[in-house]
Amino acid sequence: MAKKKKKDIDSIIEALEELIKPTNLIKHFKTDKEFKDWAREGTVKDLESAIKLFEKDELYEHCKLLLEVKKEKENWNTKKKKKRK
């Protein structure tokens, strides 16, 4: 029984890993706007990690979009800090 559970868990993990591969992930977005909206949900650190993964898969157009969102967030964070002072 324990072997079956491990096999089930392994197959779930494998399916999730396949789903989140950048080459598969981008298939779920119809437009660049949808992709950027999704990217905005993450933190700057999340975006940095995503950029590395997308770069590894040579998805340079998506890297550009991720960089744009990263810059938006960094600018917003800078403005937020200035208002506190």
Secondary structure, DSSP 4 states (H G I P E B T S, - for coil): -HHHHHHHHHHHHHHHHHHTSHHHHGGG-SSHHHHHHHHTTS-HHHHHHHHHHHHHTT-HHHHHHHHHHHHHHHHHHHHHHHHH-
